[in-house]
């Protein structure tokens, strides 16, 4: 699919002022050309200041003065997947507090695709591109710049945003060239470059915005707070967005199973933090019981609202490739909502004509918490929950994932693959990536280890465009890196360990070390 650009004619004229009378191939006099550039610059400056808001008005108030036109778009909950003998008309308003279908299954947010399809794919591409990098409320967010595909009916004044998204998609040149058999089109989508350091911000802005809408007039629902069970990143995101909205947050964390960097985030944001002597699955069971008894809104990925925000990362990847579709996207998998969210974003763009196909998806799991991998290897015959073993990829240390059915739909629809990584494989992959300029988290190490395996198996070719999704920032998992480089991990060779060298403060001693380290390079 050929790369296309979608700048407006006016922006083109402002950046490329056209002479009124000049034949093709002729040059304007320098003074005339300079005058035209200056005039165009003045015009652009005038345009930029013409609509500037009053000094005592904030961007939210400015947005209220310039409401977007009504487009007749809507969304609602439907059972996922539809129950074979269920009510085909079962659906729920997004303003209802409901997490399960009448049969006890999952729910999914569905959009009025006919209404969206009244506008062409080119229209949506141009609209989304026009909002990138702006501060206009709420479109400066990478999530809310796709508002029509997320929560089309929410009032911008109810949105709780920290201008999340718009994360870096960087070319992993050296890793692909030197360590993956000459891959020349390897990219990393660094979703960890976000407000709380993980991709969870993308979903939490949507969920907390909807809770904010429910709590405020005219709905005025009696929601006392928002709660979640977490392996670390979800609690950080929930706490930050609830703090921004002034809504109480309650988080259940498995004791001694998350990093200190993750633990301090909800504490710092003022959440009520309960450290429980169980694993994530135990925390999840408890939060479900509590939210059934108290007016606390459930924020886990059982709630499909979060997936609406997470799917925008897929749309963002397409934007960053000028609406060209990558061949592969590799996503770490724990509770398994994210792999479905990526599929949903790509598929929505395909159905509405923004692109003409979807990429193949790979879900990468830690071998110590790999129920989806086992299910995949069995030919999707029977899913067996497991008790997850400890893994450095602690955020995906989940043995009974809520969204397993969603993940299967995504993988089957994209001819996808599930791969696993041992602790040594994921830590080595993470550390090797760091040697090429990254600072990856262990979960990204799982995805990278899966890529190494698929390259070795020749499933992924050297010239294919591959995106590895980095779900969190490496700074949140610094202890695992310290242990690795100190070679303190039991039964692990730590192949790429690079410990600091203790040297006397003496010129000769320093020179001896440097000459050994730089042998053959001086």
TAWO-V44495 format. One record per residue. N is the residue number from 1. OMEGA is omega in whole degrees, -180 to 180 (NA if undefined). Layout:
n=N omega=OMEGA
n=N omega=OMEGA
This chain:
n=1 omega=-174
n=2 omega=178
n=3 omega=179
n=4 omega=174
n=5 omega=-173
n=6 omega=178
n=7 omega=-179
n=8 omega=177
n=9 omega=-178
n=10 omega=180
n=11 omega=178
n=12 omega=-179
n=13 omega=-180
n=14 omega=-178
n=15 omega=179
n=16 omega=-177
n=17 omega=-176
n=18 omega=177
n=19 omega=179
n=20 omega=-177
n=21 omega=176
n=22 omega=179
n=23 omega=-180
n=24 omega=177
n=25 omega=180
n=26 omega=179
n=27 omega=171
n=28 omega=172
n=29 omega=-175
n=30 omega=-177
n=31 omega=-180
n=32 omega=179
n=33 omega=-180
n=34 omega=-180
n=35 omega=-179
n=36 omega=177
n=37 omega=-180
n=38 omega=180
n=39 omega=179
n=40 omega=178
n=41 omega=178
n=42 omega=-180
n=43 omega=179
n=44 omega=179
n=45 omega=179
n=46 omega=179
n=47 omega=-177
n=48 omega=-179
n=49 omega=-176
n=50 omega=-174
n=51 omega=-179
n=52 omega=-177
n=53 omega=177
n=54 omega=-175
n=55 omega=-178
n=56 omega=-179
n=57 omega=178
n=58 omega=-173
n=59 omega=177
n=60 omega=178
n=61 omega=177
n=62 omega=179
n=63 omega=179
n=64 omega=178
n=65 omega=-178
n=66 omega=-177
n=67 omega=177
n=68 omega=179
n=69 omega=178
n=70 omega=-178
n=71 omega=178
n=72 omega=-179
n=73 omega=-179
n=74 omega=177
n=75 omega=-177
n=76 omega=175
n=77 omega=171
n=78 omega=176
n=79 omega=178
n=80 omega=-16
n=81 omega=179
n=82 omega=-180
n=83 omega=-177
n=84 omega=-178
n=85 omega=-178
n=86 omega=179
n=87 omega=-178
n=88 omega=-180
n=89 omega=-179
n=90 omega=175
n=91 omega=-177
n=92 omega=174
n=93 omega=175
n=94 omega=178
n=95 omega=174
n=96 omega=176
n=97 omega=-175
n=98 omega=-177
n=99 omega=-177
n=100 omega=175
n=101 omega=-179
n=102 omega=179
n=103 omega=180
n=104 omega=-180
n=105 omega=179
n=106 omega=172
n=107 omega=178
n=108 omega=175
n=109 omega=178
n=110 omega=-180
n=111 omega=175
n=112 omega=-175
n=113 omega=177
n=114 omega=178
n=115 omega=178
n=116 omega=-177
n=117 omega=173
n=118 omega=179
n=119 omega=-176
n=120 omega=174
n=121 omega=179
n=122 omega=178
n=123 omega=-178
n=124 omega=178
n=125 omega=-179
n=126 omega=-179
n=127 omega=-178
n=128 omega=179
n=129 omega=-177
n=130 omega=-175
n=131 omega=-175
n=132 omega=175
n=133 omega=-179
n=134 omega=175
n=135 omega=178
n=136 omega=-178
n=137 omega=-7
n=138 omega=-166
n=139 omega=175
n=140 omega=176
n=141 omega=175
n=142 omega=176
n=143 omega=-173
n=144 omega=170
n=145 omega=174
n=146 omega=-173
n=147 omega=-177
n=148 omega=179
n=149 omega=-173
n=150 omega=175
n=151 omega=-171
n=152 omega=-173
n=153 omega=-177
n=154 omega=176
n=155 omega=179
n=156 omega=-179
n=157 omega=179
n=158 omega=-176
n=159 omega=176
n=160 omega=-175
n=161 omega=172
n=162 omega=-178
n=163 omega=179
n=164 omega=179
n=165 omega=-176
n=166 omega=-175
n=167 omega=-175
n=168 omega=168
n=169 omega=-173
n=170 omega=-178
n=171 omega=-180
n=172 omega=-171
n=173 omega=-173
n=174 omega=179
n=175 omega=180
n=176 omega=-176
n=177 omega=-170
n=178 omega=-171
n=179 omega=-178
n=180 omega=173
n=181 omega=175
n=182 omega=175
n=183 omega=-177
n=184 omega=-177
n=185 omega=179
n=186 omega=-176
n=187 omega=176
n=188 omega=176
n=189 omega=-170
n=190 omega=179
n=191 omega=177
n=192 omega=174
n=193 omega=-178
n=194 omega=-170
n=195 omega=-179
n=196 omega=174
n=197 omega=175
n=198 omega=-180
n=199 omega=-176
n=200 omega=177
n=201 omega=-176
n=202 omega=179
n=203 omega=-174
n=204 omega=177
n=205 omega=180
n=206 omega=-178
n=207 omega=-178
n=208 omega=176
n=209 omega=179
n=210 omega=176
n=211 omega=178
n=212 omega=177
n=213 omega=-178
n=214 omega=-177
n=215 omega=-174
n=216 omega=179
n=217 omega=7
n=218 omega=-176
n=219 omega=173
n=220 omega=179
n=221 omega=-177
n=222 omega=179
n=223 omega=-176
n=224 omega=-178
n=225 omega=180
n=226 omega=-176
n=227 omega=177
n=228 omega=163
n=229 omega=-172
n=230 omega=167
n=231 omega=173
n=232 omega=-173
n=233 omega=179
n=234 omega=-179
n=235 omega=178
n=236 omega=-179
n=237 omega=-180
n=238 omega=-177
n=239 omega=-179
n=240 omega=-177
n=241 omega=175
n=242 omega=177
n=243 omega=180
n=244 omega=-178
n=245 omega=-176
n=246 omega=180
n=247 omega=179
n=248 omega=178
n=249 omega=178
n=250 omega=-178
n=251 omega=176
n=252 omega=-179
n=253 omega=174
n=254 omega=-175
n=255 omega=174
n=256 omega=-178
n=257 omega=177
n=258 omega=-178
n=259 omega=178
n=260 omega=-180
n=261 omega=177
n=262 omega=-178
n=263 omega=-175
n=264 omega=-176
n=265 omega=178
n=266 omega=177
n=267 omega=-179
n=268 omega=-179
n=269 omega=173
n=270 omega=179
n=271 omega=169
n=272 omega=-173
n=273 omega=176
n=274 omega=178
n=275 omega=-170
n=276 omega=-179
n=277 omega=178
n=278 omega=177
n=279 omega=-178
n=280 omega=-178
n=281 omega=175
n=282 omega=176
n=283 omega=-179
n=284 omega=178
n=285 omega=-179
n=286 omega=-178
n=287 omega=176
n=288 omega=180
n=289 omega=-178
n=290 omega=-178
n=291 omega=175
n=292 omega=-177
n=293 omega=-176
n=294 omega=180
n=295 omega=178
n=296 omega=-177
n=297 omega=-177
n=298 omega=-174
n=299 omega=-180
n=300 omega=-174
n=301 omega=163
n=302 omega=176
n=303 omega=-172
n=304 omega=178
n=305 omega=-177
n=306 omega=-178
n=307 omega=178
n=308 omega=176
n=309 omega=-178
n=310 omega=-179
n=311 omega=-179
n=312 omega=175
n=313 omega=177
n=314 omega=179
n=315 omega=179
n=316 omega=177
n=317 omega=178
n=318 omega=177
n=319 omega=-175
n=320 omega=174
n=321 omega=-177
n=322 omega=175
n=323 omega=168
n=324 omega=-174
n=325 omega=175
n=326 omega=180
n=327 omega=-177
n=328 omega=170
n=329 omega=-176
n=330 omega=-173
n=331 omega=172
n=332 omega=-176
n=333 omega=176
n=334 omega=176
n=335 omega=165
n=336 omega=174
n=337 omega=-172
n=338 omega=180
n=339 omega=177
n=340 omega=179
n=341 omega=178
n=342 omega=177
n=343 omega=-176
n=344 omega=178
n=345 omega=179
n=346 omega=-177
n=347 omega=178
n=348 omega=178
n=349 omega=178
n=350 omega=-177
n=351 omega=-177
n=352 omega=171
n=353 omega=176
n=354 omega=176
n=355 omega=-175
n=356 omega=179
n=357 omega=175
n=358 omega=177
n=359 omega=170
n=360 omega=-177
n=361 omega=173
n=362 omega=173
n=363 omega=-177
n=364 omega=-180
n=365 omega=171
n=366 omega=-179
n=367 omega=179
n=368 omega=178
n=369 omega=-168
n=370 omega=-178
n=371 omega=179
n=372 omega=178
n=373 omega=179
n=374 omega=178
n=375 omega=179
n=376 omega=-178
n=377 omega=177
n=378 omega=-177
n=379 omega=-179
n=380 omega=-177
n=381 omega=-179
n=382 omega=179
n=383 omega=179
n=384 omega=173
n=385 omega=-180
n=386 omega=171
n=387 omega=-176
n=388 omega=176
n=389 omega=178
n=390 omega=177
n=391 omega=175
n=392 omega=175
n=393 omega=-168
n=394 omega=-178
n=395 omega=178
n=396 omega=177
n=397 omega=-174
n=398 omega=-177
n=399 omega=-179
n=400 omega=-173
n=401 omega=-179
n=402 omega=-170
n=403 omega=-178
n=404 omega=-180
n=405 omega=177
n=406 omega=-179
n=407 omega=-179
n=408 omega=177
n=409 omega=-178
n=410 omega=-176
n=411 omega=178
n=412 omega=-177
n=413 omega=-177
n=414 omega=-175
n=415 omega=-172
n=416 omega=-175
n=417 omega=170
n=418 omega=179
n=419 omega=-179
n=420 omega=178
n=421 omega=174
n=422 omega=180
n=423 omega=-179
n=424 omega=180
n=425 omega=-177
n=426 omega=180
n=427 omega=177
n=428 omega=179
n=429 omega=177
n=430 omega=-175
n=431 omega=176
n=432 omega=176
n=433 omega=177
n=434 omega=180
n=435 omega=179
n=436 omega=175
n=437 omega=178
n=438 omega=168
n=439 omega=-167
n=440 omega=172
n=441 omega=180
n=442 omega=-180
n=443 omega=173
n=444 omega=175
n=445 omega=177
n=446 omega=-180
n=447 omega=179
n=448 omega=178
n=449 omega=176
n=450 omega=178
n=451 omega=178
n=452 omega=-179
n=453 omega=-178
n=454 omega=173
n=455 omega=179
n=456 omega=180
n=457 omega=-178
n=458 omega=173
n=459 omega=177
n=460 omega=-177
n=461 omega=-177
n=462 omega=-175
n=463 omega=179
n=464 omega=178
n=465 omega=-175
n=466 omega=175
n=467 omega=172
n=468 omega=-179
n=469 omega=175
n=470 omega=-169
n=471 omega=-178
n=472 omega=-179
n=473 omega=-179
n=474 omega=-180
n=475 omega=179
n=476 omega=-176
n=477 omega=-174
n=478 omega=-177
n=479 omega=179
n=480 omega=178
n=481 omega=178
n=482 omega=-180
n=483 omega=-179
n=484 omega=-175
n=485 omega=172
n=486 omega=-177
n=487 omega=-178
n=488 omega=-178
n=489 omega=-176
n=490 omega=177
n=491 omega=177
n=492 omega=-177
n=493 omega=-179
n=494 omega=-172
n=495 omega=-175
n=496 omega=179
n=497 omega=-178
n=498 omega=-176
n=499 omega=176
n=500 omega=-179
n=501 omega=177
n=502 omega=-176
n=503 omega=173
n=504 omega=178
n=505 omega=-175
n=506 omega=-176
n=507 omega=-178
n=508 omega=180
n=509 omega=179
n=510 omega=-179
n=511 omega=179
n=512 omega=-179
n=513 omega=-177
n=514 omega=179
n=515 omega=177
n=516 omega=-178
n=517 omega=-176
n=518 omega=-179
n=519 omega=-179
n=520 omega=-179
n=521 omega=-179
n=522 omega=NA
